[in-house]
């Protein structure tokens, strides 16, 4: 474990959406700020800066985390995935993104990246999650536009389609 000096910038290296990146950060810089300010990755959003709204949710080493609650230096050597890392192998939308489109599950879109990342994590961890579990996960996200109904319909559709297909549903199969 390396010692980090306060007030001094340190070189960080990790993988962002499958590609190696590097940048400089002071030990106290939040990952959410590092991604936006140092790397120009603006696909994740910062809402409350207290971990309450869920807008900054991303995945680190296959686990959903709130980027506003994590220091950038903690991502050293990790695999970081933002909403820009989602999608189908052909570069199109994955089944969850396509369902969001079909069900009009976003309005302004500010909260959408974090919600997609949390639901992606749920699909990995609990592919048999039911509507109640989906609502439980969504309770960690604040959306002031949609009323959650389109989001719930989209998520429930994808979970059901993946169950029917044995966990491998792709865009257009749901």
Residue pairs with C-beta under 8 A, 6 or more apart in sequence:
4 10
4 27
4 73
5 27
6 26
6 27
6 28
7 26
8 26
8 27
9 24
9 25
9 26
10 24
10 25
10 26
10 27
10 73
11 22
11 23
11 24
12 22
12 23
12 24
12 25
12 34
12 72
12 73
12 75
12 76
13 20
13 21
13 22
13 76
13 77
14 20
14 21
14 22
14 75
14 76
14 77
14 78
14 79
14 80
15 21
15 78
15 79
15 80
16 35
16 39
16 41
16 80
16 81
16 82
16 85
17 80
17 81
17 82
17 84
17 85
18 81
18 85
21 39
23 34
23 38
23 39
24 38
25 34
25 38
25 72
25 73
27 71
27 73
28 71
29 71
29 72
29 73
30 49
30 67
30 68
30 69
30 70
30 71
30 72
31 67
31 68
31 70
31 71
31 72
31 74
31 75
31 80
32 44
32 46
32 49
32 56
32 67
32 68
32 70
33 46
33 72
34 72
34 75
35 41
35 44
35 67
35 72
35 80
35 82
36 42
36 44
36 46
38 72
41 82
41 84
43 82
43 83
43 84
43 113
44 55
44 56
44 57
44 58
44 67
44 82
44 83
44 113
44 114
45 55
45 56
45 110
45 111
45 113
45 114
46 55
46 56
46 67
46 68
47 53
47 54
47 55
47 56
47 110
47 111
47 142
48 55
48 68
48 142
49 68
50 68
50 69
51 66
51 68
51 69
52 142
53 111
53 114
53 141
53 142
54 66
54 111
54 114
54 115
54 118
54 140
54 141
54 142
55 110
55 111
55 113
55 114
55 141
55 142
56 66
56 67
56 68
56 114
57 64
57 65
57 66
57 67
57 113
57 114
57 115
57 117
57 118
57 141
58 64
58 65
58 67
58 80
58 81
58 82
58 83
58 114
58 117
59 65
59 80
59 81
59 117
59 120
59 121
60 70
60 75
60 78
60 79
60 80
60 81
61 78
61 79
62 79
62 124
63 121
64 117
64 118
64 120
64 121
81 117
82 113
82 117
83 112
83 113
83 114
83 116
83 117
86 94
86 96
86 97
86 116
86 117
86 120
87 93
87 94
87 97
88 94
88 95
88 170
88 171
92 98
92 171
93 101
93 171
94 170
94 171
95 158
95 161
95 162
95 169
95 170
95 171
95 172
95 173
95 174
96 116
96 119
96 120
96 123
96 154
96 155
96 158
97 116
97 171
98 171
98 172
98 174
99 105
99 153
99 154
99 155
99 157
99 158
99 174
100 106
100 112
100 116
100 150
100 151
100 154
102 154
102 157
103 150
103 151
103 153
103 154
103 157
104 150
105 112
105 146
105 150
105 151
105 153
105 154
106 112
106 145
106 146
106 150
106 151
107 145
107 146
108 145
111 141
111 142
111 143
111 144
111 145
114 141
115 138
115 141
115 143
115 151
118 137
118 138
118 140
118 141
119 134
119 137
119 138
119 155
119 158
122 129
122 133
122 134
122 137
123 129
123 158
123 159
123 162
126 133
127 159
127 162
127 163
127 167
128 159
128 163
129 137
129 159
130 159
131 152
131 156
134 152
134 155
134 156
134 159
135 148
135 152
138 148
138 151
138 152
138 155
143 151
157 174
158 169
158 174
160 174
161 169
161 173
161 174
162 168
162 169
165 173
